[in-house]
Amino acid sequence: MNPTVAPVGRLAVCPTPIGNLEDVTLRVLDQLRHAELIACEDTRHTKVLLDRHGIRGQLISLHQHNEAARARELVARIAAGALVALVSDAGTPLVSDPGFELIRACHEAGVHVEVLPGASAPVTALVASGLPAEHWRFVGFLPRKRGELEELLAGATETLIAFESPRRVGATLAILAALDPERPLAICRELTKLHEEVIKGSASQLAKRYAKEAPRGEIVLVFGAAAAGKASLALALDALHQLVDAGAKARPAAAAVAKLTGLGANELYRGLMAAGQ
Protein backbone atom coordinates (compact mmCIF):
# COMPACT_ATOMS: atom_id res chain seq x y z
CA MET A 1 0.00 0.00 0.00
CA ASN A 2 1.26 3.48 -0.83
CA PRO A 3 1.89 5.14 2.57
CA THR A 4 0.89 8.52 1.18
CA VAL A 5 -2.64 7.28 0.46
CA ALA A 6 -4.92 6.99 3.48
CA PRO A 7 -6.52 3.55 3.84
CA VAL A 8 -10.23 3.43 3.21
CA GLY A 9 -12.27 1.50 5.79
CA ARG A 10 -15.89 0.47 5.70
CA LEU A 11 -18.71 -1.02 7.72
CA ALA A 12 -20.00 -4.32 6.31
CA VAL A 13 -23.55 -5.11 7.44
CA CYS A 14 -23.71 -8.91 7.49
CA PRO A 15 -26.97 -10.86 7.85
CA THR A 16 -26.62 -14.09 9.81
CA PRO A 17 -28.78 -17.25 9.83
CA ILE A 18 -32.14 -17.12 11.61
CA GLY A 19 -31.79 -20.74 12.66
CA ASN A 20 -29.87 -23.06 10.40
CA LEU A 21 -26.17 -22.18 10.53
CA GLU A 22 -25.75 -23.22 6.90
CA ASP A 23 -27.91 -20.28 5.78
CA VAL A 24 -25.09 -17.77 5.50
CA THR A 25 -23.78 -16.40 2.22
CA LEU A 26 -20.24 -16.78 0.89
CA ARG A 27 -19.89 -12.99 0.82
CA VAL A 28 -20.80 -12.71 4.50
CA LEU A 29 -18.29 -15.39 5.44
CA ASP A 30 -15.60 -13.60 3.42
CA GLN A 31 -16.29 -10.29 5.17
CA LEU A 32 -16.24 -11.93 8.60
CA ARG A 33 -12.89 -13.60 7.83
CA HIS A 34 -11.27 -10.31 6.82
CA ALA A 35 -12.88 -7.99 9.37
CA GLU A 36 -10.61 -6.42 11.97
CA LEU A 37 -13.57 -6.18 14.31
CA ILE A 38 -16.93 -7.94 14.37
CA ALA A 39 -19.60 -5.95 16.24
CA CYS A 40 -22.34 -8.25 17.55
CA GLU A 41 -25.25 -8.33 20.00
CA ASP A 42 -23.93 -11.28 21.99
CA THR A 43 -20.32 -12.35 21.48
CA ARG A 44 -21.06 -15.86 22.73
CA HIS A 45 -23.86 -16.31 20.20
CA THR A 46 -21.79 -15.03 17.27
CA LYS A 47 -18.84 -17.20 18.28
CA VAL A 48 -20.98 -20.30 17.65
CA LEU A 49 -21.46 -19.22 14.02
CA LEU A 50 -17.78 -18.34 13.58
CA ASP A 51 -16.62 -21.64 15.07
CA ARG A 52 -18.99 -23.53 12.78
CA HIS A 53 -17.29 -21.97 9.73
CA GLY A 54 -13.73 -21.94 11.05
CA ILE A 55 -13.46 -18.17 11.44
CA ARG A 56 -11.32 -16.52 14.09
CA GLY A 57 -12.22 -12.90 14.57
CA GLN A 58 -12.03 -10.19 17.21
CA LEU A 59 -15.50 -9.71 18.64
CA ILE A 60 -16.88 -6.58 20.27
CA SER A 61 -20.35 -6.20 21.76
CA LEU A 62 -22.86 -3.75 20.32
CA HIS A 63 -26.35 -3.81 21.83
CA GLN A 64 -29.13 -1.44 22.86
CA HIS A 65 -27.38 -0.45 26.10
CA ASN A 66 -23.99 0.54 24.66
CA GLU A 67 -24.63 1.31 20.98
CA ALA A 68 -24.40 5.09 21.19
CA ALA A 69 -20.97 5.02 22.83
CA ARG A 70 -19.76 2.05 20.81
CA ALA A 71 -20.75 3.74 17.54
CA ARG A 72 -18.28 6.58 18.09
CA GLU A 73 -15.48 4.10 18.77
CA LEU A 74 -16.24 2.00 15.70
CA VAL A 75 -16.61 4.96 13.37
CA ALA A 76 -13.17 6.15 14.43
CA ARG A 77 -11.73 2.71 13.64
CA ILE A 78 -13.43 2.65 10.24
CA ALA A 79 -12.27 6.17 9.42
CA ALA A 80 -8.73 5.01 10.21
CA GLY A 81 -9.06 2.25 7.61
CA ALA A 82 -10.52 -0.73 9.44
CA LEU A 83 -13.05 -3.16 8.03
CA VAL A 84 -15.74 -3.58 10.69
CA ALA A 85 -18.47 -6.19 10.30
CA LEU A 86 -21.84 -5.68 11.95
CA VAL A 87 -23.98 -8.71 12.79
CA SER A 88 -27.00 -9.39 14.98
CA ASP A 89 -27.85 -12.64 16.74
CA ALA A 90 -30.05 -13.68 13.83
CA GLY A 91 -31.15 -12.19 10.53
CA THR A 92 -30.39 -8.74 9.15
CA PRO A 93 -29.11 -6.05 11.56
CA LEU A 94 -31.48 -3.15 12.30
CA VAL A 95 -34.60 -5.27 11.61
CA SER A 96 -35.79 -5.31 15.24
CA ASP A 97 -32.09 -5.53 16.15
CA PRO A 98 -29.31 -3.06 17.03
CA GLY A 99 -27.28 -1.21 14.45
CA PHE A 100 -29.21 1.94 13.58
CA GLU A 101 -27.09 4.28 15.70
CA LEU A 102 -23.90 2.86 14.20
CA ILE A 103 -25.07 3.18 10.61
CA ARG A 104 -26.36 6.70 11.22
CA ALA A 105 -23.01 7.65 12.75
CA CYS A 106 -21.22 6.19 9.72
CA HIS A 107 -23.33 8.26 7.33
CA GLU A 108 -22.76 11.41 9.39
CA ALA A 109 -19.00 10.78 9.38
CA GLY A 110 -18.96 10.06 5.66
CA VAL A 111 -17.55 6.54 5.99
CA HIS A 112 -18.64 3.80 3.62
CA VAL A 113 -21.42 1.35 4.57
CA GLU A 114 -21.77 -1.86 2.57
CA VAL A 115 -24.96 -3.87 3.14
CA LEU A 116 -24.89 -7.53 2.16
CA PRO A 117 -28.12 -9.43 1.40
CA GLY A 118 -29.06 -12.44 3.47
CA ALA A 119 -31.44 -14.09 5.90
CA SER A 120 -34.50 -12.24 7.24
CA ALA A 121 -37.21 -13.82 9.37
CA PRO A 122 -40.00 -11.41 8.23
CA VAL A 123 -39.38 -12.09 4.53
CA THR A 124 -39.07 -15.85 5.10
CA ALA A 125 -42.36 -15.87 7.03
CA LEU A 126 -44.13 -13.76 4.40
CA VAL A 127 -43.24 -16.19 1.62
CA ALA A 128 -44.04 -19.25 3.76
CA SER A 129 -47.44 -17.88 4.83
CA GLY A 130 -49.07 -18.06 1.41
CA LEU A 131 -50.65 -14.65 2.02
CA PRO A 132 -50.45 -11.81 -0.53
CA ALA A 133 -46.93 -10.43 -0.87
CA GLU A 134 -47.53 -7.50 -3.24
CA HIS A 135 -48.06 -5.05 -0.35
CA TRP A 136 -46.86 -5.84 3.15
CA ARG A 137 -45.63 -4.16 6.31
CA PHE A 138 -43.33 -5.35 9.07
CA VAL A 139 -44.09 -3.84 12.49
CA GLY A 140 -41.53 -5.55 14.74
CA PHE A 141 -42.98 -6.77 18.04
CA LEU A 142 -46.71 -6.21 18.49
CA PRO A 143 -47.82 -3.50 20.94
CA ARG A 144 -48.81 -4.70 24.40
CA LYS A 145 -51.63 -2.21 24.97
CA ARG A 146 -54.92 -3.66 23.80
CA GLY A 147 -56.21 -0.48 22.17
CA GLU A 148 -53.02 -0.02 20.15
CA LEU A 149 -53.05 -3.67 19.11
CA GLU A 150 -56.68 -3.53 17.99
CA GLU A 151 -56.08 -0.37 15.98
CA LEU A 152 -53.00 -1.87 14.31
CA LEU A 153 -54.63 -5.17 13.39
CA ALA A 154 -57.95 -3.76 12.25
CA GLY A 155 -56.38 -0.89 10.31
CA ALA A 156 -54.00 -2.97 8.23
CA THR A 157 -54.76 -2.58 4.52
CA GLU A 158 -51.85 -4.84 3.58
CA THR A 159 -50.35 -8.12 4.79
CA LEU A 160 -48.93 -7.50 8.25
CA ILE A 161 -45.84 -9.26 9.65
CA ALA A 162 -44.93 -9.15 13.34
CA PHE A 163 -42.86 -10.85 16.00
CA GLU A 164 -44.68 -12.10 19.08
CA SER A 165 -43.72 -13.80 22.32
CA PRO A 166 -44.99 -17.42 22.45
CA ARG A 167 -46.62 -16.61 25.80
CA ARG A 168 -48.72 -13.84 24.23
CA VAL A 169 -49.83 -15.62 21.05
CA GLY A 170 -53.06 -16.95 22.58
CA ALA A 171 -54.14 -13.53 23.89
CA THR A 172 -53.24 -11.82 20.61
CA LEU A 173 -55.26 -14.31 18.58
CA ALA A 174 -58.22 -13.97 20.93
CA ILE A 175 -58.24 -10.20 20.37
CA LEU A 176 -58.08 -10.63 16.59
CA ALA A 177 -60.79 -13.30 16.65
CA ALA A 178 -63.10 -10.88 18.49
CA LEU A 179 -62.41 -8.16 15.92
CA ASP A 180 -62.35 -10.22 12.73
CA PRO A 181 -62.93 -13.98 13.22
CA GLU A 182 -62.44 -14.88 9.53
CA ARG A 183 -59.18 -12.96 9.15
CA PRO A 184 -56.58 -15.28 7.52
CA LEU A 185 -53.21 -15.60 9.18
CA ALA A 186 -50.19 -17.84 9.55
CA ILE A 187 -48.17 -18.72 12.62
CA CYS A 188 -44.58 -19.35 11.56
CA ARG A 189 -42.62 -21.16 14.24
CA GLU A 190 -38.90 -22.00 14.44
CA LEU A 191 -38.22 -20.98 10.84
CA THR A 192 -35.32 -22.86 9.17
CA LYS A 193 -34.82 -24.99 12.29
CA LEU A 194 -35.43 -28.72 12.81
CA HIS A 195 -38.98 -28.23 14.11
CA GLU A 196 -40.06 -25.54 11.64
CA GLU A 197 -43.84 -25.26 11.37
CA VAL A 198 -46.19 -22.98 9.44
CA ILE A 199 -49.79 -23.19 10.63
CA LYS A 200 -52.46 -21.41 8.60
CA GLY A 201 -56.10 -20.73 9.33
CA SER A 202 -58.64 -18.12 10.33
CA ALA A 203 -58.30 -16.01 13.46
CA SER A 204 -61.11 -17.92 15.19
CA GLN A 205 -59.63 -21.32 14.30
CA LEU A 206 -56.16 -20.50 15.54
CA ALA A 207 -57.44 -18.67 18.62
CA LYS A 208 -59.19 -21.89 19.68
CA ARG A 209 -56.09 -23.95 18.95
CA TYR A 210 -53.84 -21.82 21.15
CA ALA A 211 -56.32 -20.80 23.83
CA LYS A 212 -54.88 -23.20 26.42
CA GLU A 213 -51.38 -24.07 25.24
CA ALA A 214 -48.83 -21.61 23.90
CA PRO A 215 -46.66 -22.55 20.91
CA ARG A 216 -42.97 -23.10 21.57
CA GLY A 217 -39.95 -21.44 20.02
CA GLU A 218 -39.52 -18.24 18.05
CA ILE A 219 -42.73 -16.96 16.46
CA VAL A 220 -43.48 -14.76 13.46
CA LEU A 221 -47.14 -13.92 12.84
CA VAL A 222 -48.39 -13.03 9.36
CA PHE A 223 -51.86 -11.46 9.13
CA GLY A 224 -53.93 -11.03 6.01
CA ALA A 225 -55.25 -7.53 5.29
CA ALA A 226 -58.29 -6.38 7.25
CA ALA A 227 -61.63 -6.69 5.50
CA ALA A 228 -63.27 -3.48 4.31
CA GLY A 229 -64.85 -1.59 7.16
CA LYS A 230 -62.93 -3.31 9.95
CA ALA A 231 -60.74 -0.30 10.60
CA SER A 232 -63.75 1.81 11.54
CA LEU A 233 -65.01 -1.01 13.79
CA ALA A 234 -61.73 -1.05 15.70
CA LEU A 235 -61.82 2.71 16.22
CA ALA A 236 -65.46 2.55 17.29
CA LEU A 237 -64.70 -0.21 19.79
CA ASP A 238 -61.84 1.82 21.18
CA ALA A 239 -64.18 4.78 21.69
CA LEU A 240 -66.73 2.48 23.32
CA HIS A 241 -64.08 1.07 25.68
CA GLN A 242 -63.18 4.61 26.74
CA LEU A 243 -66.81 5.55 27.39
CA VAL A 244 -67.41 2.45 29.52
CA ASP A 245 -64.14 2.96 31.39
CA ALA A 246 -65.30 6.50 32.15
CA GLY A 247 -68.48 5.15 33.75
CA ALA A 248 -71.03 4.90 30.93
CA LYS A 249 -73.35 1.89 30.79
CA ALA A 250 -72.46 -0.56 28.05
CA ARG A 251 -75.69 -0.75 26.03
CA PRO A 252 -76.50 2.99 25.93
CA ALA A 253 -72.84 3.72 25.08
CA ALA A 254 -72.92 1.14 22.28
CA ALA A 255 -76.09 2.73 20.91
CA ALA A 256 -74.52 6.19 20.98
CA VAL A 257 -71.34 5.07 19.21
CA ALA A 258 -73.41 3.14 16.67
CA LYS A 259 -75.41 6.25 15.86
CA LEU A 260 -72.24 8.26 15.31
CA THR A 261 -70.44 5.65 13.22
CA GLY A 262 -73.20 3.89 11.33
CA LEU A 263 -72.13 0.53 12.76
CA GLY A 264 -74.49 -1.90 14.43
CA ALA A 265 -75.11 -1.37 18.15
CA ASN A 266 -75.33 -5.12 18.74
CA GLU A 267 -72.04 -5.71 16.91
CA LEU A 268 -70.34 -3.08 19.05
CA TYR A 269 -71.86 -4.49 22.24
CA ARG A 270 -70.73 -8.02 21.37
CA GLY A 271 -67.23 -6.74 20.66
CA LEU A 272 -67.19 -5.01 24.02
CA MET A 273 -68.35 -8.13 25.85
CA ALA A 274 -65.79 -10.29 24.02
CA ALA A 275 -63.11 -7.97 25.35
CA GLY A 276 -64.23 -8.72 28.89
CA GLN A 277 -65.98 -5.44 29.72
C-alpha positions in Angstrom: 0.0 0.0 0.0 1.3 3.5 -0.8 1.9 5.1 2.6 0.9 8.5 1.2 -2.6 7.3 0.5 -4.9 7.0 3.5 -6.5 3.5 3.8 -10.2 3.4 3.2 -12.3 1.5 5.8 -15.9 0.5 5.7 -18.7 -1.0 7.7 -20.0 -4.3 6.3 -23.6 -5.1 7.4 -23.7 -8.9 7.5 -27.0 -10.9 7.8 -26.6 -14.1 9.8 -28.8 -17.3 9.8 -32.1 -17.1 11.6 -31.8 -20.7 12.7 -29.9 -23.1 10.4 -26.2 -22.2 10.5 -25.8 -23.2 6.9 -27.9 -20.3 5.8 -25.1 -17.8 5.5 -23.8 -16.4 2.2 -20.2 -16.8 0.9 -19.9 -13.0 0.8 -20.8 -12.7 4.5 -18.3 -15.4 5.4 -15.6 -13.6 3.4 -16.3 -10.3 5.2 -16.2 -11.9 8.6 -12.9 -13.6 7.8 -11.3 -10.3 6.8 -12.9 -8.0 9.4 -10.6 -6.4 12.0 -13.6 -6.2 14.3 -16.9 -7.9 14.4 -19.6 -6.0 16.2 -22.3 -8.2 17.5 -25.3 -8.3 20.0 -23.9 -11.3 22.0 -20.3 -12.3 21.5 -21.1 -15.9 22.7 -23.9 -16.3 20.2 -21.8 -15.0 17.3 -18.8 -17.2 18.3 -21.0 -20.3 17.6 -21.5 -19.2 14.0 -17.8 -18.3 13.6 -16.6 -21.6 15.1 -19.0 -23.5 12.8 -17.3 -22.0 9.7 -13.7 -21.9 11.0 -13.5 -18.2 11.4 -11.3 -16.5 14.1 -12.2 -12.9 14.6 -12.0 -10.2 17.2 -15.5 -9.7 18.6 -16.9 -6.6 20.3 -20.4 -6.2 21.8 -22.9 -3.8 20.3 -26.4 -3.8 21.8 -29.1 -1.4 22.9 -27.4 -0.5 26.1 -24.0 0.5 24.7 -24.6 1.3 21.0 -24.4 5.1 21.2 -21.0 5.0 22.8 -19.8 2.0 20.8 -20.8 3.7 17.5 -18.3 6.6 18.1 -15.5 4.1 18.8 -16.2 2.0 15.7 -16.6 5.0 13.4 -13.2 6.1 14.4 -11.7 2.7 13.6 -13.4 2.6 10.2 -12.3 6.2 9.4 -8.7 5.0 10.2 -9.1 2.3 7.6 -10.5 -0.7 9.4 -13.0 -3.2 8.0 -15.7 -3.6 10.7 -18.5 -6.2 10.3 -21.8 -5.7 11.9 -24.0 -8.7 12.8 -27.0 -9.4 15.0 -27.8 -12.6 16.7 -30.1 -13.7 13.8 -31.2 -12.2 10.5 -30.4 -8.7 9.2 -29.1 -6.0 11.6 -31.5 -3.1 12.3 -34.6 -5.3 11.6 -35.8 -5.3 15.2 -32.1 -5.5 16.1 -29.3 -3.1 17.0 -27.3 -1.2 14.4 -29.2 1.9 13.6 -27.1 4.3 15.7 -23.9 2.9 14.2 -25.1 3.2 10.6 -26.4 6.7 11.2 -23.0 7.6 12.7 -21.2 6.2 9.7 -23.3 8.3 7.3 -22.8 11.4 9.4 -19.0 10.8 9.4 -19.0 10.1 5.7 -17.5 6.5 6.0 -18.6 3.8 3.6 -21.4 1.3 4.6 -21.8 -1.9 2.6 -25.0 -3.9 3.1 -24.9 -7.5 2.2 -28.1 -9.4 1.4 -29.1 -12.4 3.5 -31.4 -14.1 5.9 -34.5 -12.2 7.2 -37.2 -13.8 9.4 -40.0 -11.4 8.2 -39.4 -12.1 4.5 -39.1 -15.9 5.1 -42.4 -15.9 7.0 -44.1 -13.8 4.4 -43.2 -16.2 1.6 -44.0 -19.2 3.8 -47.4 -17.9 4.8 -49.1 -18.1 1.4 -50.7 -14.7 2.0 -50.5 -11.8 -0.5 -46.9 -10.4 -0.9 -47.5 -7.5 -3.2 -48.1 -5.1 -0.4 -46.9 -5.8 3.2 -45.6 -4.2 6.3 -43.3 -5.3 9.1 -44.1 -3.8 12.5 -41.5 -5.5 14.7 -43.0 -6.8 18.0 -46.7 -6.2 18.5 -47.8 -3.5 20.9 -48.8 -4.7 24.4 -51.6 -2.2 25.0 -54.9 -3.7 23.8 -56.2 -0.5 22.2 -53.0 0.0 20.2 -53.0 -3.7 19.1 -56.7 -3.5 18.0 -56.1 -0.4 16.0 -53.0 -1.9 14.3 -54.6 -5.2 13.4 -57.9 -3.8 12.3 -56.4 -0.9 10.3 -54.0 -3.0 8.2 -54.8 -2.6 4.5 -51.9 -4.8 3.6 -50.3 -8.1 4.8 -48.9 -7.5 8.3 -45.8 -9.3 9.7 -44.9 -9.2 13.3 -42.9 -10.8 16.0 -44.7 -12.1 19.1 -43.7 -13.8 22.3 -45.0 -17.4 22.5 -46.6 -16.6 25.8 -48.7 -13.8 24.2 -49.8 -15.6 21.0 -53.1 -17.0 22.6 -54.1 -13.5 23.9 -53.2 -11.8 20.6 -55.3 -14.3 18.6 -58.2 -14.0 20.9 -58.2 -10.2 20.4 -58.1 -10.6 16.6 -60.8 -13.3 16.7 -63.1 -10.9 18.5 -62.4 -8.2 15.9 -62.4 -10.2 12.7 -62.9 -14.0 13.2 -62.4 -14.9 9.5 -59.2 -13.0 9.1 -56.6 -15.3 7.5 -53.2 -15.6 9.2 -50.2 -17.8 9.6 -48.2 -18.7 12.6 -44.6 -19.4 11.6 -42.6 -21.2 14.2 -38.9 -22.0 14.4 -38.2 -21.0 10.8 -35.3 -22.9 9.2 -34.8 -25.0 12.3 -35.4 -28.7 12.8 -39.0 -28.2 14.1 -40.1 -25.5 11.6 -43.8 -25.3 11.4 -46.2 -23.0 9.4 -49.8 -23.2 10.6 -52.5 -21.4 8.6 -56.1 -20.7 9.3 -58.6 -18.1 10.3 -58.3 -16.0 13.5 -61.1 -17.9 15.2 -59.6 -21.3 14.3 -56.2 -20.5 15.5 -57.4 -18.7 18.6 -59.2 -21.9 19.7 -56.1 -23.9 19.0 -53.8 -21.8 21.1 -56.3 -20.8 23.8 -54.9 -23.2 26.4 -51.4 -24.1 25.2 -48.8 -21.6 23.9 -46.7 -22.5 20.9 -43.0 -23.1 21.6 -39.9 -21.4 20.0 -39.5 -18.2 18.1 -42.7 -17.0 16.5 -43.5 -14.8 13.5 -47.1 -13.9 12.8 -48.4 -13.0 9.4 -51.9 -11.5 9.1 -53.9 -11.0 6.0 -55.2 -7.5 5.3 -58.3 -6.4 7.2 -61.6 -6.7 5.5 -63.3 -3.5 4.3 -64.9 -1.6 7.2 -62.9 -3.3 9.9 -60.7 -0.3 10.6 -63.8 1.8 11.5 -65.0 -1.0 13.8 -61.7 -1.1 15.7 -61.8 2.7 16.2 -65.5 2.6 17.3 -64.7 -0.2 19.8 -61.8 1.8 21.2 -64.2 4.8 21.7 -66.7 2.5 23.3 -64.1 1.1 25.7 -63.2 4.6 26.7 -66.8 5.5 27.4 -67.4 2.5 29.5 -64.1 3.0 31.4 -65.3 6.5 32.2 -68.5 5.2 33.7 -71.0 4.9 30.9 -73.4 1.9 30.8 -72.5 -0.6 28.1 -75.7 -0.7 26.0 -76.5 3.0 25.9 -72.8 3.7 25.1 -72.9 1.1 22.3 -76.1 2.7 20.9 -74.5 6.2 21.0 -71.3 5.1 19.2 -73.4 3.1 16.7 -75.4 6.3 15.9 -72.2 8.3 15.3 -70.4 5.7 13.2 -73.2 3.9 11.3 -72.1 0.5 12.8 -74.5 -1.9 14.4 -75.1 -1.4 18.2 -75.3 -5.1 18.7 -72.0 -5.7 16.9 -70.3 -3.1 19.1 -71.9 -4.5 22.2 -70.7 -8.0 21.4 -67.2 -6.7 20.7 -67.2 -5.0 24.0 -68.3 -8.1 25.8 -65.8 -10.3 24.0 -63.1 -8.0 25.4 -64.2 -8.7 28.9 -66.0 -5.4 29.7 
